[in-house]
Amino acid sequence: MKYIFATSRFLIFSALLISCGQKKTVVINDADVLHQNEDQLTQIIIYDIFSPPVAARIYAYTSLASYEAIRFAKPGNPSVAEKLNGFSPMPQPEKDKQYNYTLAATKAFCTVAYNVRIFSDTVLHRYEDSVENVFKDQLPQDVYERSIAFGDTIGKTVLMRAKKDMYKETRGMEKYLGTDIDGKWQPTPPDYFDGAEPNWRLIKPFALDSASQFRPAPPFAFSKDSTSTFYKMVKETYNVSINLTDSQKTIASYWDDNPFVMQHSGHLMFANKKITPGGHWMGITAIACKQSNADAVKTAQAYCLTAAALLDGFISCWDAKYTYEYVRPITLINAWFDKDWNSFLQTPPFPEYTSGHSTITASSAQVLTALFGEHFAFHDNSDSAYIGMARDFTSFKQAAAEASVSRLYGGIHFRPSLDTGLVRGAMVGDNLLKKLNMH
């Protein structure tokens, strides 16, 4: 159903633009085109079922290419890529030549998207053609062709770096199956999948000096002693889970953002597709841009920086996860307190410490706060198409804090992992802002 919804929205978008008919009657809102580009990518990511770290990488490269193309629409907007790790100098437009930079940004965005592992490229090609045809009907031929060529060159320049970020190499590396050593991660029910993206810390970050730059101190040592901090930590997660209020259940469900939840009914198995955690924050970015009436360049910048914060956040967090290989609550709660207990949310297949949600929501919130302010209140309906829920927040940091504690309510994390993730995620976001001279 999600893919049908996405395709229908794509067709409606095309019809609205094309139905305007004659050139003089078409009004193209540049920021809206960028929003549509990102939304179409989100639909593809949902349908293709990418893991959260991989989805963040896709958002990061595509959104960077989009910004690098459209920034020339307003003089004085600096390159982001030139301040990040390992990017070649970005192409410049020809002097005294006319461009449509929104068209260039769309071409750059799509050029990158086709080459960072999306599978539904036919859907994206149809979408790209529909957008480009609208511009083609409105622009002089030389401006149209020059804009397309410029965007394509931007995209290919960004891809030069993407091809060297270790993504391809990590696809063939050894799987992570866990261990039965006390306190270490092992596959969890219901499907007992091997650990997801065990080599993600090898991916070259955008702004971090290294994946381990903000690696936290080790988590609490394993102990069966009922007076130990470790034991009390496990017991807290169990106690919270068996006494959940309706409000806590709502918060847990709202921030689940598990892109692939397996459902079991007898011998039947089926999956519910949803937005990724990064996709949720890209959606919040869209809300902030629209609510603040951000122009196209500011919109592209917001998407670009949020996506970069997401990518670095996942790299940093996954470094901690696979350095410490920490056990999930369900493993110990089943062994120590209740063999039939199950977490309210389905436990994702990778080590516990630190919390990915806590890390990437904090890194995103730091960037969005820098762009839109400390007290930016917003109505978050970015996930309503999938879960039928929306919530109101007084700031990005409040939203991040709620997303973090939702994992305790969901029974899939210990509290120290949440608190540490929030702190480390904020450090990741701050590091990006400092690299860009924005903090």
Buried (B, 14 or more C-beta within 10 A) or exposed (E): EBBEEBBEBBEEBBEEBEEBEEEEEBEBEBBBBBBBBBBBBBBBBBBBBBBBBBBBBBBBBBBBBBBBBBBBBEEEBEBBBEBBBEBEEBBEBEEEEEBBBBBBBBBBBBBBBBBBBBEBBEBBEBBBEBBBEBBBBBBEEEBBEBBBBBBBBBBBBBBEBBEEBBBEEBEEEEEBEBEEEEBBBBBBEEEEBEBBBBBBBBBBBBBBEBBEBBBBEEBBEBBEEEEBEBBBBBBBBBEBBEEBEEEBBBBBBBBBBBBBBEEEEEEEEEEBBBBBBBBBBBBBBBBBBBEBEBBBBBBBBBBBBBBBBBBBBBBBBBBBBBBBBBBBBBBBBBEBBEEEBBBBBBBBBBBBBBBBBBBBBBBBBBBBBBBBEEEBEBEBBBBEBBBEEEBEBEBBBBBBBBBBBBBBBBBBBBBBBBBBBBBBBBBBBBBBBEBBEBE
